[in-house]
Each structure stands twice: as C-alpha cells, then as structure tokens.
Amino acid sequence: MSQFRKLFVVIDPTTDTQLALQNAEWIAAGNQDVSIHVYECIYSASDSADPDALRRVELARHRAWVDAMVKPLIDKDLNVTVEIEWANEWRDALSPAASRAEADLIIKAASVHSGAERRFLKTSDWTLLRNAPCPVYLIKKDNIGDELKVLVALDIKAKDDLHNTLNKRVIQFGQELKDSQTGGSLYAVNAYSDANKYVYPDDLAEQTGIDPLHAHSVEGPAESVIPEVAHAISADVLVIGTAGRDGFKAAVTGNTAEKVLDAVHTNILTVTAG
C-alpha cells in the first residue's frame, strides 16, 4: 500500500501473539520507504511504597519484551522504532501517540465485544475509530491466504462532498490492497434503502473498475448488508469509510463502520476523508 510510509503498531500486552505486528511486517516487506513505529501503553495501579520506581521497572521490563519482539524485523533490515508509554487511560492515549509519530496507518488487533458492549462501553476500537488522525487497520484474521479478497463498501448514491471523497478513497485503498498481492481480487458492495436509490451492478462495477460479477447492490441497511456480502464472498479485508464522531449521540448510535465491526470476520481498513 504505497500511501503508507509510517505504520503505527499497537502492541497488546496480554499476549505474545501480535497480529498487528505481523501485518505491519507484511505491509513493510520489500519497501525500505516504510517505517514501523511499535507502541505499547502500560499502567499499574498496584500499591507501591515507591510509585516512581514501579513505573521505571515496568517501563524497562516492557521495553525489553518489545525489543525482543521486534528484533527479527530489524534483522530483516526493516526500519523499526519502539515507544512504551505509561498512561492509565490507554484507549485515549492511542490517537495522540499516533499523531506524535506522524503515522499514516494505525494497525491494531481488533478487540472482541458484543454490539451492545461497544455501544455503551468505552471500547478501544470505537475510541480509536472516532479519534484516529489517519486510516485504521483492525486485524481479525490470523492468516490470509495467497488469493487476497478485498471488499470495498460504498454509498454511490450519496452526493455530499464527504461521501464522494470517502467513496474515492475507499476505492483507491481497496485497489492498492488488491494489487499488493499476486492473485488478489476486488469486490464492491453498495447497500440501498429503497428503489429510488438502487445502483445497477454494472454501474457499480464501472465506477470501481471491477468485474461486474464482483459488484453487489443489495437492498437493506448497510450494517446488515455489508457483513452478509463479506461472509458470502469470504472476504479477507473490508475497506470502509468512516467519519470521526463526538458526544452522546455518537456513543449510542455510532456510524456504519462501528456497527459492522463485530458483525464481520474479516480484517477491516477504515478510511477517513482527510
């Protein structure tokens, strides 16, 4: 994916299996212009007679753990930097840290939550999607085969500038993902609410530059249609546009990207308009 020069990788401190780091290595492989910034946020509320000493010890311990983790990447001549931050609200720390690193893409293993939990709790994925300064790649699949299937979710009938820009960027990133792997294929889905907003599959295929057999125009809410099509075609990656949201309304309703987050079993690349 040629647009991404600085990858911001979120380390999960609860496991030795780091799907985000594995995917960053895949994206950066063979491209010396791409650098990887590996980030872990830690905190301990344990009682301690010397809180500053506890902080220093824990930061050093995690730094050694992450350094060992990234050594194989450095041995492959990949450009890797490491940052360990101490903060008690790690969900809120992710986006500011990505901004400091001047990241082009944030990569994080997706957390597993029910839709209700995401709607009413402050989950890391929703917080990240709303506040991220750049596209976010959420990893759900621990392995992608040789024939990468990329599904782009569009709203072709929308005429406002935001959706027009999102559609163009979603198609662009989808095509780049597809081209990144020999044998990759691109699919498109457009959900529509009624007959007045119907998009002919041939028109959808023409706008996205894909085989008409890969174009899916389906009636129904996007949060239902997109997961159905992703499952039907066995998509590996879903590319979808998202806009940052703030406040109570966003916490309750979210946007389409947030609503499909737990309904699909693919990796999800969320693309912003800016």
C-alpha positions as CSV (number, residue, x, y, z in Angstrom):
1,M,0.0,0.0,0.0
2,S,2.1,2.8,-1.4
3,Q,0.4,5.6,0.6
4,F,1.5,4.3,3.9
5,R,5.0,5.4,4.9
6,K,4.7,5.3,8.7
7,L,2.9,2.3,10.3
8,F,1.8,2.7,13.9
9,V,1.5,-0.7,15.5
10,V,-0.4,-1.1,18.8
11,I,1.0,-3.9,21.0
12,D,-1.4,-6.0,23.0
13,P,0.3,-6.5,26.4
14,T,-1.8,-9.5,27.2
15,T,-0.4,-11.9,24.6
16,D,2.7,-13.0,22.8
17,T,0.8,-13.3,19.5
18,Q,0.9,-9.8,18.0
19,L,-1.3,-9.9,14.9
20,A,-0.8,-6.2,14.3
21,L,2.9,-6.5,14.2
22,Q,2.7,-9.5,11.8
23,N,0.6,-7.5,9.4
24,A,2.9,-4.5,9.6
25,E,5.8,-6.7,8.6
26,W,3.8,-7.9,5.6
27,I,3.0,-4.3,4.5
28,A,6.5,-3.1,5.0
29,A,8.3,-6.1,3.5
30,G,10.4,-5.2,0.5
31,N,9.8,-1.4,0.8
32,Q,12.6,0.5,2.6
33,D,10.5,3.7,2.4
34,V,8.1,2.3,5.0
35,S,8.9,2.5,8.7
36,I,7.2,0.8,11.7
37,H,6.6,2.6,15.0
38,V,5.8,0.0,17.6
39,Y,3.7,1.4,20.5
40,E,2.7,-0.1,23.8
41,C,0.8,1.7,26.6
42,I,1.0,0.3,30.1
43,Y,-0.1,1.2,33.6
44,S,-0.2,-0.4,37.0
45,A,-2.5,0.7,39.9
46,S,-0.7,-1.6,42.3
47,D,0.1,-0.2,45.7
48,S,3.7,0.6,46.0
49,A,5.9,2.4,48.5
50,D,7.7,4.0,45.6
51,P,5.4,4.6,42.6
52,D,8.1,6.2,40.5
53,A,10.3,3.1,41.0
54,L,7.4,0.9,40.0
55,R,6.9,2.9,36.9
56,R,10.6,2.7,35.9
57,V,10.8,-1.0,36.5
58,E,7.6,-1.7,34.5
59,L,8.6,0.5,31.6
60,A,12.1,-1.2,31.4
61,R,10.5,-4.6,31.6
62,H,8.1,-4.0,28.8
63,R,10.7,-2.2,26.7
64,A,12.9,-5.3,26.9
65,W,9.9,-7.5,25.9
66,V,9.0,-5.4,22.9
67,D,12.7,-5.0,21.8
68,A,13.0,-8.8,21.7
69,M,9.7,-9.0,19.8
70,V,10.9,-6.6,17.0
71,K,14.4,-7.9,16.7
72,P,13.5,-10.3,13.9
73,L,12.1,-7.4,11.9
74,I,15.2,-5.3,12.5
75,D,17.3,-8.3,11.4
76,K,15.4,-8.2,8.1
77,D,16.5,-4.6,7.7
78,L,13.1,-3.1,8.4
79,N,13.1,0.4,9.9
80,V,11.5,-0.1,13.4
81,T,11.2,2.3,16.4
82,V,9.7,1.4,19.8
83,E,7.7,3.6,22.2
84,I,6.5,2.5,25.6
85,E,4.2,4.9,27.3
86,W,2.8,5.0,30.9
87,A,-0.8,6.1,31.0
88,N,-3.8,5.0,32.9
89,E,-6.3,5.6,30.0
90,W,-4.6,3.6,27.3
91,R,-7.6,3.9,25.0
92,D,-7.4,7.7,25.0
93,A,-3.6,7.5,24.6
94,L,-3.6,5.7,21.2
95,S,-4.6,8.5,18.9
96,P,-2.4,11.2,20.4
97,A,0.5,8.8,20.2
98,A,-0.2,8.1,16.5
99,S,-0.3,11.9,15.9
100,R,3.1,12.4,17.6
101,A,4.5,9.6,15.4
102,E,3.1,11.2,12.3
103,A,1.5,7.9,11.4
104,D,-0.1,7.2,8.0
105,L,-1.8,4.0,9.2
106,I,-2.7,2.6,12.6
107,I,-2.6,-1.2,12.9
108,K,-4.3,-2.9,15.9
109,A,-5.7,-6.3,16.7
110,A,-9.5,-6.0,16.9
111,S,-11.0,-6.5,20.4
112,V,-13.9,-8.9,20.8
113,H,-17.1,-7.3,22.1
114,S,-20.8,-7.6,21.5
115,G,-22.5,-4.7,19.7
116,A,-24.2,-3.6,22.9
117,E,-20.9,-3.6,24.8
118,R,-19.3,-1.4,22.1
119,R,-22.3,0.9,22.1
120,F,-22.4,1.6,25.8
121,L,-18.9,1.0,26.9
122,K,-15.7,2.9,26.0
123,T,-14.0,0.2,23.9
124,S,-10.6,0.8,22.5
125,D,-11.7,0.2,18.9
126,W,-14.6,2.6,18.9
127,T,-12.5,5.2,20.7
128,L,-9.7,4.8,18.1
129,L,-12.1,4.9,15.1
130,R,-13.6,8.2,16.3
131,N,-10.4,9.9,17.1
132,A,-7.7,8.5,14.8
133,P,-5.7,11.0,12.8
134,C,-5.3,8.6,9.9
135,P,-6.7,5.3,8.5
136,V,-7.0,2.4,10.9
137,Y,-6.4,-1.3,10.1
138,L,-8.2,-3.6,12.6
139,I,-6.9,-7.2,12.4
140,K,-9.3,-10.1,13.0
141,K,-7.9,-12.9,10.8
142,D,-4.7,-14.6,12.0
143,N,-3.9,-15.7,8.4
144,I,-4.7,-14.5,4.9
145,G,-4.2,-16.9,2.0
146,D,-2.4,-16.3,-1.3
147,E,-5.6,-15.1,-3.0
148,L,-6.5,-11.9,-1.2
149,K,-10.2,-10.9,-1.4
150,V,-10.8,-7.3,-0.8
151,L,-14.3,-5.9,-0.4
152,V,-15.0,-2.1,-0.6
153,A,-18.2,-0.8,0.9
154,L,-19.6,2.3,-0.9
155,D,-22.5,4.7,-0.9
156,I,-22.7,5.6,-4.5
157,K,-26.0,7.5,-4.4
158,A,-24.7,9.9,-1.8
159,K,-24.0,13.3,-3.4
160,D,-22.4,15.2,-0.5
161,D,-18.7,16.1,-0.5
162,L,-17.9,13.9,2.5
163,H,-19.3,10.7,0.9
164,N,-17.9,11.4,-2.5
165,T,-14.5,11.8,-1.0
166,L,-14.9,8.7,1.1
167,N,-16.0,6.6,-1.9
168,K,-13.0,7.7,-3.9
169,R,-10.6,7.0,-1.1
170,V,-12.2,3.6,-0.3
171,I,-11.9,2.5,-3.9
172,Q,-8.3,3.8,-4.1
173,F,-7.2,1.9,-0.9
174,G,-9.1,-1.2,-2.0
175,Q,-7.3,-1.3,-5.4
176,E,-4.0,-0.8,-3.7
177,L,-4.6,-3.6,-1.3
178,K,-5.7,-5.9,-4.1
179,D,-2.6,-5.0,-6.2
180,S,-0.3,-5.6,-3.2
181,Q,-0.7,-9.4,-3.5
182,T,-0.5,-11.6,-6.6
183,G,-3.8,-13.2,-7.3
184,G,-5.7,-10.5,-5.3
185,S,-9.3,-9.7,-6.3
186,L,-11.5,-6.7,-5.6
187,Y,-15.3,-6.8,-4.8
188,A,-17.7,-3.9,-4.1
189,V,-20.9,-3.7,-2.1
190,N,-23.5,-0.9,-2.1
191,A,-26.5,-1.0,0.2
192,Y,-29.5,1.0,-0.7
193,S,-32.7,1.7,1.3
194,D,-35.3,1.8,-1.4
195,A,-35.8,1.5,-5.2
196,N,-35.1,5.2,-5.7
197,K,-31.5,4.6,-4.5
198,Y,-30.9,1.4,-6.5
199,V,-27.5,1.2,-8.1
200,Y,-27.1,-1.2,-11.1
201,P,-24.3,-3.7,-10.5
202,D,-22.8,-2.8,-13.9
203,D,-22.6,0.9,-12.9
204,L,-21.1,-0.1,-9.5
205,A,-18.5,-2.2,-11.4
206,E,-17.7,0.6,-13.8
207,Q,-17.1,3.1,-11.0
208,T,-14.8,0.7,-9.1
209,G,-13.1,-0.8,-12.1
210,I,-14.0,-4.4,-11.2
211,D,-15.6,-7.5,-12.8
212,P,-19.4,-7.0,-12.9
213,L,-19.8,-10.4,-11.2
214,H,-17.9,-8.9,-8.2
215,A,-20.4,-6.0,-7.8
216,H,-23.1,-6.4,-5.2
217,S,-26.0,-3.9,-4.9
218,V,-28.3,-5.1,-2.1
219,E,-31.4,-3.5,-0.5
220,G,-31.2,-3.1,3.2
221,P,-29.3,-1.3,6.0
222,A,-25.6,-1.1,5.4
223,E,-24.8,-2.6,8.8
224,S,-26.6,-5.8,7.7
225,V,-25.8,-5.9,4.0
226,I,-22.1,-5.4,4.3
227,P,-21.5,-8.3,6.7
228,E,-23.8,-10.6,4.6
229,V,-21.8,-9.9,1.4
230,A,-18.4,-10.2,3.2
231,H,-19.5,-13.6,4.5
232,A,-20.9,-14.7,1.1
233,I,-17.6,-14.0,-0.8
234,S,-15.3,-15.0,2.1
235,A,-13.7,-11.6,2.1
236,D,-10.2,-11.2,3.7
237,V,-10.3,-7.4,4.1
238,L,-13.2,-5.0,4.2
239,V,-12.4,-1.3,3.3
240,I,-15.0,1.1,4.6
241,G,-15.2,4.9,5.1
242,T,-15.7,6.5,8.5
243,A,-16.0,9.9,9.9
244,G,-15.0,10.9,13.5
245,R,-17.9,11.5,15.9
246,D,-18.1,13.1,19.3
247,G,-20.7,13.2,22.1
248,F,-23.5,11.2,23.5
249,K,-25.3,10.6,20.1
250,A,-22.1,9.0,18.7
251,A,-21.7,6.8,21.8
252,V,-25.2,5.4,21.4
253,T,-25.5,5.1,17.6
254,G,-22.0,5.1,16.1
255,N,-21.5,5.1,12.4
256,T,-21.7,2.3,9.8
257,A,-18.1,1.2,10.3
258,E,-18.6,0.9,14.0
259,K,-21.8,-1.0,13.6
260,V,-20.3,-3.7,11.3
261,L,-17.2,-4.0,13.4
262,D,-18.4,-7.1,15.4
263,A,-20.6,-8.5,12.6
264,V,-17.8,-9.3,10.1
265,H,-15.0,-11.8,10.5
266,T,-12.6,-10.0,8.1
267,N,-9.8,-7.6,8.7
268,I,-11.2,-4.0,8.5
269,L,-9.4,-1.0,7.0
270,T,-11.3,2.2,7.9
271,V,-10.6,5.2,5.7
272,T,-11.1,8.8,6.6
273,A,-12.0,11.6,4.2
274,G,-8.9,13.7,5.1
